Amino acid sequence: MDFFSSMRISASGLNAQQTRMNTISSNLANAETAQTEEGGPYKRQDPIIQAQPDRETFGEILQNRMDESAQGVQVTEIHRDEKPPRMVYNPNHPLANAEGYVAMPNVNPVEEMANMISAQRAYEANVTALNAAKSMAGKALEIGK
């Protein structure tokens, strides 16, 4: 695997984790949104991340078998969680039903924060890998001096 392949793979990971962190931030920001434009409470969202081969040119496709296992990632879709909303007893709320319950988003802030920490660590790992590849490429250029 060359330096550019490893940098592309790390960049795809950075992009996927950034999307993941943005989605988690949206979930946390809307944790108390009982009414959306579509009607009903906000529904939690999750990015679907899928592996993709790291080959861009025809020449890269024909390279040796060692590079076949090199894969980046890509966010293929943002999935809306269809779990039922939390029912919170608040008879004074304008959206309360006849029994006094309000349908609130199915967002668990503790779970979202754990996911945010996981996404942050994965982002940091990709930055470290990218910096290592950049450093190795720089050192390789210094060999010819």
VOPAGU-2260 file (C-alpha; in pm, 1 decimal, decimal comma):
REM VOPAGU-2260
SITE   aa  ch    i         X         Y         Z
SITE  MET   A    0       0,0       0,0       0,0
SITE  ASP   A    1     137,6     341,4     -92,0
SITE  PHE   A    2     125,5     659,9     113,6
SITE  PHE   A    3    -160,9     807,1     -86,0
SITE  SER   A    4    -381,1     501,1     -33,2
SITE  SER   A    5    -331,2     515,5     342,5
SITE  MET   A    6    -404,6     888,7     339,8
SITE  ARG   A    7    -724,9     834,0     135,9
SITE  ILE   A    8    -837,7     561,4     376,6
SITE  SER   A    9    -775,1     786,7     678,4
SITE  ALA   A   10    -953,6    1075,7     504,8
SITE  SER   A   11   -1258,2     856,7     440,3
SITE  GLY   A   12   -1259,9     764,3     809,4
SITE  LEU   A   13   -1235,6    1131,0     908,5
SITE  ASN   A   14   -1528,2    1216,6     683,0
SITE  ALA   A   15   -1742,5     930,2     816,9
SITE  GLN   A   16   -1670,0    1015,6    1181,1
SITE  GLN   A   17   -1744,4    1383,4    1120,1
SITE  THR   A   18   -2082,8    1287,0     975,6
SITE  ARG   A   19   -2138,1    1059,7    1274,7
SITE  MET   A   20   -2055,2    1340,7    1521,5
SITE  ASN   A   21   -2283,9    1583,9    1336,4
SITE  THR   A   22   -2570,0    1332,3    1349,6
SITE  ILE   A   23   -2515,8    1272,1    1721,4
SITE  SER   A   24   -2511,0    1649,7    1780,8
SITE  SER   A   25   -2841,5    1679,1    1596,8
SITE  ASN   A   26   -2987,4    1400,4    1812,1
SITE  LEU   A   27   -2876,4    1574,8    2132,0
SITE  ALA   A   28   -3001,8    1914,9    2016,0
SITE  ASN   A   29   -3345,7    1768,4    1941,7
SITE  ALA   A   30   -3375,2    1548,7    2251,5
SITE  GLU   A   31   -3669,9    1757,6    2373,6
SITE  THR   A   32   -3833,2    1838,3    2037,3
SITE  ALA   A   33   -4190,0    1713,9    2074,5
SITE  GLN   A   34   -4317,3    1853,8    1742,6
SITE  THR   A   35   -4141,3    1852,7    1402,9
SITE  GLU   A   36   -4247,9    1981,4    1061,5
SITE  GLU   A   37   -4344,6    1624,5     963,6
SITE  GLY   A   38   -4561,7    1599,3    1273,2
SITE  GLY   A   39   -4484,6    1405,1    1588,4
SITE  PRO   A   40   -4164,8    1404,5    1791,9
SITE  TYR   A   41   -3812,5    1411,6    1651,2
SITE  LYS   A   42   -3680,8    1067,5    1553,7
SITE  ARG   A   43   -3325,9     972,2    1641,2
SITE  GLN   A   44   -3090,7     937,1    1344,7
SITE  ASP   A   45   -2795,0     707,0    1285,5
SITE  PRO   A   46   -2545,5     713,9     997,3
SITE  ILE   A   47   -2496,2     383,7     815,1
SITE  ILE   A   48   -2123,0     341,6     752,1
SITE  GLN   A   49   -2012,3      86,7     494,4
SITE  ALA   A   50   -1669,4     -34,7     381,7
SITE  GLN   A   51   -1560,9      48,7      30,2
SITE  PRO   A   52   -1253,6     -65,7    -162,7
SITE  ASP   A   53    -977,7     192,1    -191,0
SITE  ARG   A   54    -918,2     188,9    -563,3
SITE  GLU   A   55    -954,4     491,9    -784,5
SITE  THR   A   56    -777,1     415,6   -1111,5
SITE  PHE   A   57    -760,5     114,8   -1339,3
SITE  GLY   A   58    -391,6      72,4   -1248,4
SITE  GLU   A   59    -476,4      51,4    -878,9
SITE  ILE   A   60    -731,8    -220,1    -952,5
SITE  LEU   A   61    -461,2    -427,4   -1123,9
SITE  GLN   A   62    -212,0    -394,8    -836,0
SITE  ASN   A   63    -103,8    -693,4    -630,0
SITE  ARG   A   64    -334,6    -891,0    -400,5
SITE  MET   A   65    -192,3    -727,8     -87,7
SITE  ASP   A   66    -385,2    -409,7    -158,0
SITE  GLU   A   67    -716,6    -594,3    -204,2
SITE  SER   A   68    -784,5    -580,1     168,1
SITE  ALA   A   69    -734,1    -201,7     188,1
SITE  GLN   A   70   -1075,2     -47,9     241,3
SITE  GLY   A   71   -1198,8     294,9     330,6
SITE  VAL   A   72   -1544,8     378,7     458,3
SITE  GLN   A   73   -1839,7     579,3     335,1
SITE  VAL   A   74   -2165,1     696,5     489,6
SITE  THR   A   75   -2430,4     540,7     267,4
SITE  GLU   A   76   -2740,8     679,5     437,9
SITE  ILE   A   77   -2878,0     842,9     751,0
SITE  HIS   A   78   -3124,0     597,9     908,2
SITE  ARG   A   79   -3417,6     726,9    1112,0
SITE  ASP   A   80   -3482,4     517,6    1422,2
SITE  GLU   A   81   -3842,3     396,1    1415,7
SITE  LYS   A   82   -3864,1     302,8    1783,7
SITE  PRO   A   83   -4175,8     437,7    1950,9
SITE  PRO   A   84   -4142,9     774,8    2125,7
SITE  ARG   A   85   -4101,5     810,4    2500,3
SITE  MET   A   86   -4428,8     894,1    2666,6
SITE  VAL   A   87   -4379,2    1158,2    2937,1
SITE  TYR   A   88   -4655,0    1256,2    3177,8
SITE  ASN   A   89   -4703,6    1632,8    3154,9
SITE  PRO   A   90   -5071,7    1727,8    3149,7
SITE  ASN   A   91   -4989,0    2101,6    3123,2
SITE  HIS   A   92   -4798,6    2060,6    2795,4
SITE  PRO   A   93   -4988,5    2189,9    2488,7
SITE  LEU   A   94   -4919,9    1863,1    2300,3
SITE  ALA   A   95   -5041,8    1635,3    2581,1
SITE  ASN   A   96   -5295,8    1369,3    2485,5
SITE  ALA   A   97   -5623,0    1305,4    2672,8
SITE  GLU   A   98   -5439,4    1106,5    2943,1
SITE  GLY   A   99   -5181,9    1386,4    2993,9
SITE  TYR   A  100   -4890,7    1215,4    2817,2
SITE  VAL   A  101   -4664,1    1386,7    2565,7
SITE  ALA   A  102   -4478,8    1190,8    2295,4
SITE  MET   A  103   -4111,1    1285,5    2325,4
SITE  PRO   A  104   -3815,5    1185,6    2104,0
SITE  ASN   A  105   -3658,7     841,8    2145,1
SITE  VAL   A  106   -3319,0    1001,0    2219,2
SITE  ASN   A  107   -3119,7     880,2    2520,2
SITE  PRO   A  108   -2862,4    1153,8    2604,0
SITE  VAL   A  109   -2635,5     909,3    2791,2
SITE  GLU   A  110   -2621,3     674,3    2492,9
SITE  GLU   A  111   -2562,7     967,5    2256,4
SITE  MET   A  112   -2271,9    1095,6    2467,6
SITE  ALA   A  113   -2114,0     749,6    2470,1
SITE  ASN   A  114   -2150,8     740,0    2090,6
SITE  MET   A  115   -1996,9    1088,5    2068,4
SITE  ILE   A  116   -1692,4     979,2    2269,4
SITE  SER   A  117   -1655,4     673,3    2045,5
SITE  ALA   A  118   -1676,7     888,7    1730,1
SITE  GLN   A  119   -1425,4    1135,2    1875,4
SITE  ARG   A  120   -1175,8     857,4    1952,5
SITE  ALA   A  121   -1216,2     709,9    1603,8
SITE  TYR   A  122   -1162,8    1056,2    1453,5
SITE  GLU   A  123    -846,8    1102,1    1661,9
SITE  ALA   A  124    -719,0     759,2    1552,9
SITE  ASN   A  125    -766,9     854,3    1187,3
SITE  VAL   A  126    -583,0    1185,2    1242,6
SITE  THR   A  127    -295,2     993,1    1401,7
SITE  ALA   A  128    -280,5     747,5    1110,3
SITE  LEU   A  129    -289,7    1034,5     860,2
SITE  ASN   A  130      -9,5    1216,5    1041,3
SITE  ALA   A  131     199,4     897,1    1052,9
SITE  ALA   A  132     161,1     846,8     675,7
SITE  LYS   A  133     247,2    1212,1     614,8
SITE  SER   A  134     554,4    1183,2     836,0
SITE  MET   A  135     669,6     864,8     659,6
SITE  ALA   A  136     627,7    1030,7     320,4
SITE  GLY   A  137     834,1    1328,1     440,9
SITE  LYS   A  138    1108,4    1100,1     572,1
SITE  ALA   A  139    1112,6     910,2     243,2
SITE  LEU   A  140    1174,2    1237,7      59,3
SITE  GLU   A  141    1464,2    1317,4     292,0
SITE  ILE   A  142    1643,3     993,9     196,9
SITE  GLY   A  143    1750,6    1144,2    -135,7
SITE  LYS   A  144    1922,6    1445,2      22,7
